[in-house]
Amino acid sequence: MRKAENAKIPTMRLFTPEEKQFIQKHLHQAPATLMLQASRYPQLPVLELVQQIQARQKAAAKLPLWAQNPDVVFPVTLSVEQSSSEPTAAFKASLVTGNLLIDLTGGFGVDSLYFAKQFKQVIHLEQNQELQEIAAYNFNLLGAANIQSMHATAEAFLQHYTGKADVIYLDPARRGGRDEKLHLLQDCEPDVLHLLPLLFEKAEAVLLKTSPMLDIDQALEQLKHVHQLWVVAVQNEVKEVLYLLQANAPAPDAVKRNAVNLSPQAASQTLSFTRTAEEAASPVYTDPQEFVYEPNAAILKAGAFRFLSQQYKLNKLHPNSHLYTSAVLVPDFPGRSFRCTAVCRYNKKELMRYLPAKKANVTVRNFPEPVAEIRRKTGIKEGGDIYLFFTTDMHQKPVVLVCSKV
């Protein structure tokens, strides 16, 4: 296979040394301010250069490998926003390996670049020609000689491809014609449900990325071939859900679910379970004890509510509250741990006794009012070292847990 091409580029424009210098010099300035000063640089295409600066600013934390290379070309900002981050790309690449992977929805190429570290060859497909050319150009800059980048739709490529890959990866587009966000598999492009038979003809396995908003049980029922899945959060924010599809897969209730929380400051947290194990678990319900625990977002999305209680020998406050408690601190809990200093009613006067600065971090779990309404009624400002959990206890009563971080 050919390596990514950068010799003849019919659509994208490479920047001159003077233009690159302008980008680097103004990298930390506000784009709006630069546009107001455009008349100072009549010899330069300031709008184009400001778009590059804006993209680099957005990519600085998410894609440092790209942002730190002065020769890398960026597409429109939306493509950068929609791409995987480097931590999530590296994680998903660690799940699969082999000779050939086909990335059917390659986009800016972040996932393809990391897959190229795990596979001898990667085929990167992108239906937007300019974006495909930009990705191919950047692959060469970043040393990924084993990526072949092609301008094609997923459907057209699969119809004409006669080989067989180890893995096909796809991340269907989740925006509609009016730029609305889509979540259902059949509404995204390409329609993976329609393509499934063809996908299994062309690969031994399929790795699918979906919206975090998609219901996992619904996806398992629709896809039918899920061997394993991962809910991936970065610093307690769910970013994506990954499904590994293979021809011989277990029943939905036996599919291994992995709740993964990635953090640059600490080791990643992973909890693995099945729906069968979740339903078989029998948690104990008690009033709040000295320590209170809030699971990370990946666990909440994956649905390990009862299993988590059993796995860490913790009591639950209520079947639907998903807060846990213990008399002795559990040091390795996958989430946040707190010391509970008081339990009180949802009453402004009573709450203010514990808030000398009139501010706290507010969370609701199985409570009839949202955070904004609670703040409006009580006047509690955001911030500080006190954490309030508005929840429902085992006696079906609304309560507020006054806590501090352990």
VOGU-3710 file (C-alpha; in Angstrom, 3 decimals, decimal comma):
1> mrkaenakip> 0,000/0,000/0,000  1,143/3,561/-0,619  2,004/5,844/2,238  -0,026/9,023/2,803  0,505/11,380/-0,124  1,517/15,028/0,077  3,115/15,708/-3,305  0,121/16,918/-5,339  -2,543/18,650/-3,363  -5,309/20,103/-5,545
11> tmrlftpeek> -7,526/21,686/-2,876  -5,661/22,630/0,288  -3,177/25,516/0,278  0,158/25,334/2,055  1,230/28,392/3,984  4,303/30,450/3,109  7,125/30,991/5,634  5,829/34,542/6,218  2,324/33,247/6,914  3,629/30,558/9,301
21> qfiqkhlhqa> 5,620/33,232/11,110  2,454/35,325/11,537  0,601/32,316/12,986  3,343/31,533/15,504  3,834/35,181/16,495  0,121/35,713/17,242  -0,643/32,233/18,559  -1,819/33,456/21,959  -3,785/36,502/20,859  -7,569/36,735/20,702
31> patlmlqasr> -8,795/35,963/17,156  -11,339/38,802/17,286  -8,602/41,304/18,123  -6,453/40,074/15,239  -9,315/40,488/12,789  -9,767/44,106/13,885  -6,082/44,660/13,101  -6,266/42,980/9,656  -5,626/46,278/7,809  -2,084/46,326/9,245
41> ypqlpvlelv> -1,220/43,265/7,153  -2,546/43,980/3,625  -0,102/41,468/2,112  -1,443/38,555/4,195  -4,733/36,522/4,068  -5,486/37,408/7,689  -8,843/35,605/7,857  -7,259/32,278/6,827  -4,387/32,752/9,244  -6,677/33,677/12,126
51> qqiqarqkaa> -8,682/30,509/11,450  -5,451/28,526/11,794  -4,642/30,341/15,044  -8,126/29,671/16,377  -7,865/25,962/15,515  -4,443/25,715/17,169  -5,760/27,374/20,307  -8,588/24,852/20,500  -6,197/21,976/19,825  -3,512/23,034/22,317
61> aklplwaqnp> -4,741/20,815/25,162  -6,673/18,251/23,108  -4,120/17,582/20,344  -0,680/18,761/21,517  1,179/16,595/18,971  -0,525/18,516/16,154  -0,652/21,931/17,853  3,057/21,969/18,697  4,166/21,314/15,103  4,368/24,670/13,263
71> dvvfpvtlsv> 4,034/22,995/9,860  0,778/21,136/10,597  -2,252/22,425/8,704  -5,600/22,561/10,508  -9,084/22,276/8,960  -12,088/24,347/9,972  -12,552/24,559/13,735  -15,559/22,216/13,755  -13,405/19,323/12,527  -10,973/19,874/15,402
81> eqssseptaa> -13,817/20,014/17,909  -15,319/16,784/16,587  -12,064/14,822/16,510  -10,944/12,461/19,257  -8,531/13,782/21,857  -5,082/12,212/21,992  -5,823/10,334/25,273  -9,025/8,755/23,899  -7,349/7,957/20,555  -4,454/6,269/22,346
91> fkaslvtgnl> -6,855/4,300/24,528  -8,966/2,960/21,668  -5,839/2,066/19,715  -4,725/-0,062/22,676  -7,835/-2,238/22,279  -6,990/-3,706/18,877  -3,950/-4,802/16,886  -3,092/-6,606/13,657  -1,883/-6,169/10,088  -4,567/-3,905/8,606
101> lidltggfgv> -7,143/-1,487/10,025  -9,543/0,530/7,885  -10,777/3,812/9,362  -13,975/4,386/7,399  -14,662/7,841/8,867  -11,135/9,179/9,238  -11,774/12,913/9,510  -8,761/14,882/10,746  -6,929/11,596/11,290  -6,287/11,565/15,041
111> dslyfakqfk> -7,573/8,026/15,535  -5,833/6,787/12,379  -2,471/8,093/13,579  -2,758/6,185/16,864  -4,076/3,038/15,166  -0,974/3,201/12,951  1,131/2,502/16,055  -0,750/-0,804/16,549  -1,167/-1,982/12,938  1,283/-2,584/10,101
121> qvihleqnqe> -1,019/-0,685/7,727  -3,947/1,712/8,133  -6,327/2,918/5,420  -7,748/6,357/6,259  -10,932/7,307/4,392  -12,567/10,734/4,351  -15,384/11,907/2,081  -14,524/15,622/2,419  -11,664/16,078/-0,064  -9,998/19,074/1,584
131> lqeiaaynfn> -10,103/17,435/5,013  -8,678/14,197/3,547  -5,836/16,107/1,905  -5,049/17,954/5,130  -4,988/14,679/7,083  -2,721/13,019/4,493  -0,335/15,968/4,514  -0,147/15,918/8,315  0,420/12,148/8,436  3,659/12,644/6,519
141> llgaaniqsm> 4,730/15,499/8,792  4,091/13,330/11,855  5,986/10,342/10,479  3,066/7,969/9,865  4,364/6,344/6,668  2,107/3,280/7,070  -1,143/5,214/6,530  -2,773/5,266/3,104  -5,214/8,187/2,948  -8,048/8,074/0,412
151> hataeaflqh> -10,856/10,409/-0,633  -13,984/8,200/-0,607  -17,227/7,513/1,207  -17,425/4,486/3,473  -20,155/2,901/1,368  -18,353/3,342/-1,960  -15,082/1,996/-0,589  -16,676/-1,108/0,919  -18,531/-1,928/-2,299  -15,284/-2,034/-4,310
161> ytgkadviyl> -12,813/-3,287/-1,698  -11,850/-6,918/-2,346  -9,507/-7,541/0,582  -10,210/-8,305/4,237  -8,989/-6,232/7,170  -8,335/-7,308/10,735  -10,444/-4,413/12,031  -12,756/-1,782/10,570  -13,169/1,318/12,718  -15,934/3,833/12,252
171> dparrggrde> -17,201/6,891/14,065  -20,416/7,856/12,250  -21,129/11,574/11,834  -23,636/12,702/14,431  -24,803/16,022/12,986  -27,838/16,429/10,750  -28,480/18,752/7,822  -29,432/21,585/10,172  -26,359/20,973/12,366  -28,516/19,270/14,998
181> klhllqdcep> -26,879/16,585/17,137  -27,982/13,004/16,407  -27,687/9,992/18,693  -29,531/7,009/17,200  -27,446/4,616/15,106  -29,849/4,701/12,162  -29,768/8,520/12,039  -25,976/8,837/11,823  -23,837/8,719/8,676  -22,938/6,102/7,644
191> dvlhllpllf> -25,811/3,944/8,940  -23,880/1,174/10,667  -26,984/-1,014/11,061  -27,479/-1,048/7,299  -23,769/-1,684/6,683  -23,272/-4,477/9,237  -23,428/-7,440/6,781  -20,927/-5,722/4,471  -18,669/-4,777/7,379  -18,376/-8,407/8,466
201> ekaeavllkt> -17,586/-9,405/4,876  -14,639/-7,017/4,817  -13,200/-7,442/8,331  -12,791/-9,904/11,175  -13,937/-7,317/13,724  -15,566/-3,879/13,837  -14,774/-1,179/16,403  -17,617/1,332/16,583  -17,639/4,674/18,392  -21,044/6,111/19,328
211> spmldidqal> -22,486/9,138/21,034  -22,360/9,041/24,856  -26,073/9,864/24,709  -26,999/6,587/22,996  -28,657/4,077/25,341  -26,309/1,115/25,798  -29,026/-1,526/26,107  -30,671/-0,233/22,929  -27,337/-0,348/21,082  -26,667/-3,925/22,219
221> eqlkhvhqlw> -30,089/-4,990/21,016  -29,693/-3,302/17,629  -26,091/-4,303/16,897  -26,482/-7,937/18,078  -22,793/-8,762/17,519  -21,181/-6,893/20,441  -18,289/-8,842/21,954  -17,270/-6,162/24,483  -17,854/-2,454/25,134  -16,053/0,437/26,810
231> vvavqnevke> -17,521/3,621/28,287  -14,623/6,092/28,185  -14,494/9,202/30,353  -11,688/11,748/30,559  -11,373/13,398/33,963  -14,884/12,289/34,889  -16,597/13,431/31,676  -17,875/10,688/29,359  -16,456/11,287/25,884  -17,353/8,154/23,919
241> vlyllqanap> -18,704/4,635/24,029  -16,849/1,951/22,044  -18,355/-1,338/20,850  -16,192/-4,206/19,570  -18,277/-6,274/17,158  -17,427/-9,819/16,103  -19,411/-12,547/14,365  -19,498/-14,815/17,416  -20,595/-12,601/20,299  -22,284/-13,380/23,638
251> apdavkrnav> -25,891/-12,577/24,509  -26,432/-8,893/25,445  -26,632/-9,654/29,188  -23,254/-11,430/29,037  -21,381/-8,682/27,163  -18,447/-7,386/29,201  -18,887/-3,698/30,010  -15,793/-1,692/30,906  -16,194/1,678/32,612  -12,928/3,570/32,072
261> nlspqaasqt> -11,962/6,947/33,529  -8,768/8,416/32,041  -6,815/11,083/33,900  -3,471/12,691/33,044  -2,766/13,240/36,754  -3,388/9,678/37,954  -3,718/6,071/36,845  -6,839/5,267/34,850  -9,744/3,624/36,686  -11,523/0,625/35,156
271> lsftrtaeea> -14,503/-1,349/36,423  -15,631/-4,374/34,372  -18,929/-6,218/34,750  -21,840/-7,759/32,860  -25,546/-7,012/32,977  -26,048/-10,460/34,516  -23,627/-9,605/37,344  -25,345/-6,251/37,887  -28,783/-7,844/38,218  -27,483/-10,587/40,533
281> aspvytdpqe> -25,892/-8,159/43,007  -27,789/-7,505/46,262  -26,767/-4,197/47,851  -27,456/-3,280/51,481  -29,300/-0,001/52,078  -28,453/2,166/55,096  -28,531/5,753/56,310  -25,435/7,839/55,495  -22,354/6,800/57,444  -19,078/8,655/57,954
291> fvyepnaail> -17,923/8,331/54,345  -19,914/8,977/51,171  -18,903/8,028/47,613  -19,929/9,288/44,193  -19,010/6,983/41,256  -17,187/8,409/38,253  -19,245/9,293/35,188  -18,163/6,219/33,197  -19,589/3,885/35,855  -22,870/5,793/35,966
301> kagafrflsq> -23,192/5,608/32,165  -22,247/1,914/32,061  -24,885/1,127/34,711  -22,832/-0,643/37,410  -25,023/0,507/40,297  -25,653/-2,648/42,319  -22,446/-4,380/41,194  -20,342/-1,431/42,407  -21,850/-1,711/45,888  -21,023/-5,407/46,054
311> qyklnklhpn> -17,547/-5,076/44,514  -16,375/-2,450/47,017  -18,462/-3,682/49,966  -20,323/-0,400/50,249  -23,892/0,317/51,298  -26,305/2,264/49,105  -28,496/5,134/50,251  -31,396/4,327/47,911  -31,993/2,053/44,867  -32,051/5,074/42,544
321> shlytsavlv> -29,684/7,533/44,238  -26,383/5,879/43,223  -24,549/7,301/46,215  -22,674/4,915/48,488  -21,561/4,972/52,110  -19,327/3,208/54,631  -18,094/3,555/58,205  -14,465/2,953/57,154  -12,821/4,700/54,200  -12,406/2,655/51,008
331> pdfpgrsfrc> -9,182/4,109/49,554  -9,378/2,887/45,941  -12,976/3,809/45,110  -13,400/4,675/41,379  -14,867/8,109/41,842  -14,944/10,848/44,461  -14,781/10,174/48,208  -16,165/12,459/50,912  -16,462/12,716/54,673  -20,086/13,327/55,630
341> tavcrynkke> -20,207/15,938/58,400  -23,987/16,341/58,632  -27,336/15,230/57,209  -30,050/17,868/57,149  -33,383/18,769/55,615  -33,847/20,791/52,433  -34,335/23,999/54,396  -32,513/27,258/53,675  -32,131/28,287/57,311  -30,851/24,871/58,351
351> lmrylpakka> -28,451/24,667/55,385  -26,907/28,071/56,068  -25,686/26,865/59,453  -23,132/24,790/57,587  -22,241/27,444/54,982  -20,522/30,411/56,643  -19,399/31,708/53,247  -22,861/30,989/51,740  -21,320/28,915/48,946  -20,942/25,225/48,188
361> nvtvrnfpep> -20,551/22,699/45,370  -24,044/21,317/44,750  -24,897/17,907/43,236  -28,321/16,285/42,872  -28,836/12,511/42,809  -32,419/11,226/42,699  -33,850/14,569/43,844  -36,948/16,370/42,534  -35,272/19,741/41,860  -32,316/20,642/39,600
371> vaeirrktgi> -29,222/22,460/40,836  -30,237/25,805/39,306  -33,575/25,793/41,166  -31,890/24,870/44,462  -29,433/27,742/44,093  -32,258/30,138/43,216  -34,305/29,171/46,279  -31,450/29,063/48,784  -29,081/31,710/47,453  -26,155/29,296/47,745
381> keggdiylff> -23,291/30,473/45,540  -21,001/28,142/43,644  -17,558/27,174/44,951  -15,772/26,616/48,222  -14,680/23,447/50,029  -18,124/22,215/51,092  -20,048/19,701/48,963  -23,810/19,322/49,232  -25,533/16,215/47,891  -29,283/16,653/47,506
391> ttdmhqkpvv> -30,687/13,129/47,364  -33,342/10,695/48,616  -32,575/8,329/51,479  -33,645/4,736/52,096  -36,774/5,998/53,870  -37,880/7,830/50,679  -37,187/11,218/52,318  -35,349/14,089/50,591  -32,141/14,882/52,477  -29,012/16,975/52,051
401> lvcskv> -25,592/15,479/52,826  -23,048/18,067/53,958  -19,617/16,769/52,973  -15,953/17,623/52,577  -13,513/15,916/50,192  -11,322/13,190/51,626
//
